[in-house]
Amino acid sequence: MLIDPLRSYDLIGDVHGCGHSLEILLERLGYRRQGGVWRHPWRMALFVGDIVDRGPRIREALHLVHDMVEAGQALCAMGNHEYNLLGWSTEAPPESGQRYVREHTVRNERLIHETLTQFADHPGDWRAFLDWFYELPLFIDAGRFRVVHACWDSSLIEPLRREYPDGVIDEPFLKASAVPDTFAHQVFERLLRGINMRLPHGMTLTGRDGLARETFRSKFWADAPQTYADIVFQPDALPEPVAQMPISSVHRAELPFYDADQPPLFVGHYWRQGQPSLIRSNLVCLDYSAVMFGKLVAYRLDQETRLDPDKFAWVEVERPEAPHEYGN
């Protein structure tokens, strides 16, 4: 994967089918549609994944991003929702004990329902985009900056890049992820879904989408955390008794750590809210709940080695670009 070290990039958060808002954002960033492709005279767009699901213009968003990538005007990483669609459409190996990599449960279908519906009358598009998803890298390491959808874990990325140098995997690797505890399973779970810690004592948490979960999304950059409140990173707050509990030794051992001296890292996935801001000077989450009437956010990266809190750009997503649900 060729990344020009001297080029400037616009890193864009989770789109989730908000195709109209994406066009507004690109225009605000100085891109113009020429020959059917959004282009900028000297900048390039870089998407952190999750172009699909939930929103009303999923096909349009995919065509827009795909055409930019094919024309050399953008790069796009794989998100967990692109992985979900591949898994939904791919038979699992016999040793997994299941029929598909992503089982056809009611809950899983609900999460991708909008995408399936919008492609129902476009089978050619559907097959073409599934093939294209295999071209999306699980990580992008440009040297001076990095991109991954949910979590940069060097203990997985380094062995992954020895087998797949650009982070672009294939169908056998995808199928292997259906088998718990395999390397492929660990890679997809950690890089695309982050650290989902199990709540203590078998507790569950009902999110704002009405789904009950036994896990919560956790930080991978917390320096010397003491309690679960120090590591939670999601819109749904932990129950107060859990928040104040000391982190167990088992959970503490699960936490990788992205050091403040490492290159700037861009992630999506975590449904932030409010004014776009840095997590710290080398880390930013660009997912601001666009499809939940939030913001579609970009960071305008030039040659800085420490991120600048004044370099965000965004559009407020209008209510016609509403979601049908929130979930993993």
ChimeraX attribute file (.defattr): number of C-alpha atoms within 10 A of each C-alpha:
attribute: neighborCount
match mode: 1-to-1
recipient: residues
	/A:1	12
	/A:2	7
	/A:3	13
	/A:4	10
	/A:5	12
	/A:6	8
	/A:7	12
	/A:8	15
	/A:9	21
	/A:10	22
	/A:11	24
	/A:12	29
	/A:13	31
	/A:14	30
	/A:15	32
	/A:16	28
	/A:17	28
	/A:18	29
	/A:19	24
	/A:20	18
	/A:21	23
	/A:22	25
	/A:23	17
	/A:24	16
	/A:25	21
	/A:26	22
	/A:27	15
	/A:28	13
	/A:29	17
	/A:30	12
	/A:31	21
	/A:32	16
	/A:33	13
	/A:34	9
	/A:35	7
	/A:36	10
	/A:37	19
	/A:38	22
	/A:39	22
	/A:40	18
	/A:41	9
	/A:42	10
	/A:43	19
	/A:44	24
	/A:45	27
	/A:46	23
	/A:47	28
	/A:48	30
	/A:49	32
	/A:50	25
	/A:51	27
	/A:52	28
	/A:53	29
	/A:54	26
	/A:55	26
	/A:56	23
	/A:57	21
	/A:58	24
	/A:59	22
	/A:60	17
	/A:61	23
	/A:62	20
	/A:63	15
	/A:64	18
	/A:65	23
	/A:66	20
	/A:67	16
	/A:68	21
	/A:69	18
	/A:70	11
	/A:71	12
	/A:72	12
	/A:73	21
	/A:74	22
	/A:75	24
	/A:76	26
	/A:77	25
	/A:78	27
	/A:79	30
	/A:80	23
	/A:81	21
	/A:82	23
	/A:83	23
	/A:84	21
	/A:85	22
	/A:86	22
	/A:87	22
	/A:88	20
	/A:89	16
	/A:90	19
	/A:91	17
	/A:92	23
	/A:93	17
	/A:94	11
	/A:95	9
	/A:96	15
	/A:97	11
	/A:98	15
	/A:99	15
	/A:100	19
	/A:101	25
	/A:102	22
	/A:103	19
	/A:104	15
	/A:105	9
	/A:106	9
	/A:107	12
	/A:108	16
	/A:109	17
	/A:110	16
	/A:111	19
	/A:112	18
	/A:113	15
	/A:114	22
	/A:115	22
	/A:116	17
	/A:117	10
	/A:118	17
	/A:119	15
	/A:120	12
	/A:121	10
	/A:122	12
	/A:123	10
	/A:124	10
	/A:125	15
	/A:126	17
	/A:127	12
	/A:128	10
	/A:129	19
	/A:130	17
	/A:131	13
	/A:132	11
	/A:133	21
	/A:134	18
	/A:135	17
	/A:136	21
	/A:137	22
	/A:138	30
	/A:139	27
	/A:140	25
	/A:141	15
	/A:142	14
	/A:143	11
	/A:144	14
	/A:145	20
	/A:146	18
	/A:147	25
	/A:148	26
	/A:149	31
	/A:150	29
	/A:151	28
	/A:152	24
	/A:153	18
	/A:154	13
	/A:155	10
	/A:156	16
	/A:157	18
	/A:158	12
	/A:159	13
	/A:160	20
	/A:161	15
	/A:162	10
	/A:163	11
	/A:164	15
	/A:165	15
	/A:166	18
	/A:167	21
	/A:168	20
	/A:169	20
	/A:170	12
	/A:171	13
	/A:172	11
	/A:173	14
	/A:174	21
	/A:175	21
	/A:176	19
	/A:177	24
	/A:178	26
	/A:179	20
	/A:180	11
	/A:181	11
	/A:182	11
	/A:183	16
	/A:184	20
	/A:185	17
	/A:186	15
	/A:187	23
	/A:188	21
	/A:189	17
	/A:190	18
	/A:191	24
	/A:192	28
	/A:193	20
	/A:194	23
	/A:195	22
	/A:196	17
	/A:197	17
	/A:198	15
	/A:199	18
	/A:200	15
	/A:201	8
	/A:202	8
	/A:203	13
	/A:204	17
	/A:205	17
	/A:206	13
	/A:207	17
	/A:208	12
	/A:209	11
	/A:210	11
	/A:211	14
	/A:212	12
	/A:213	15
	/A:214	15
	/A:215	16
	/A:216	21
	/A:217	21
	/A:218	21
	/A:219	22
	/A:220	21
	/A:221	19
	/A:222	16
	/A:223	13
	/A:224	10
	/A:225	14
	/A:226	15
	/A:227	15
	/A:228	24
	/A:229	20
	/A:230	17
	/A:231	23
	/A:232	21
	/A:233	19
	/A:234	17
	/A:235	14
	/A:236	15
	/A:237	15
	/A:238	20
	/A:239	13
	/A:240	10
	/A:241	9
	/A:242	17
	/A:243	16
	/A:244	14
	/A:245	13
	/A:246	14
	/A:247	19
	/A:248	12
	/A:249	8
	/A:250	8
	/A:251	13
	/A:252	15
	/A:253	9
	/A:254	12
	/A:255	17
	/A:256	17
	/A:257	16
	/A:258	20
	/A:259	13
	/A:260	14
	/A:261	9
	/A:262	14
	/A:263	20
	/A:264	20
	/A:265	21
	/A:266	26
	/A:267	28
	/A:268	28
	/A:269	28
	/A:270	23
	/A:271	21
	/A:272	20
	/A:273	16
	/A:274	9
	/A:275	12
	/A:276	23
	/A:277	18
	/A:278	17
	/A:279	12
	/A:280	14
	/A:281	16
	/A:282	21
	/A:283	23
	/A:284	19
	/A:285	26
	/A:286	30
	/A:287	29
	/A:288	27
	/A:289	26
	/A:290	30
	/A:291	30
	/A:292	21
	/A:293	16
	/A:294	22
	/A:295	27
	/A:296	27
	/A:297	27
	/A:298	28
	/A:299	27
	/A:300	20
	/A:301	19
	/A:302	15
	/A:303	13
	/A:304	10
	/A:305	14
	/A:306	16
	/A:307	22
	/A:308	16
	/A:309	14
	/A:310	11
	/A:311	14
	/A:312	19
	/A:313	19
	/A:314	25
	/A:315	17
	/A:316	15
	/A:317	22
	/A:318	16
	/A:319	11
	/A:320	12
	/A:321	21
	/A:322	18
	/A:323	20
	/A:324	16
	/A:325	17
	/A:326	16
	/A:327	14
	/A:328	13
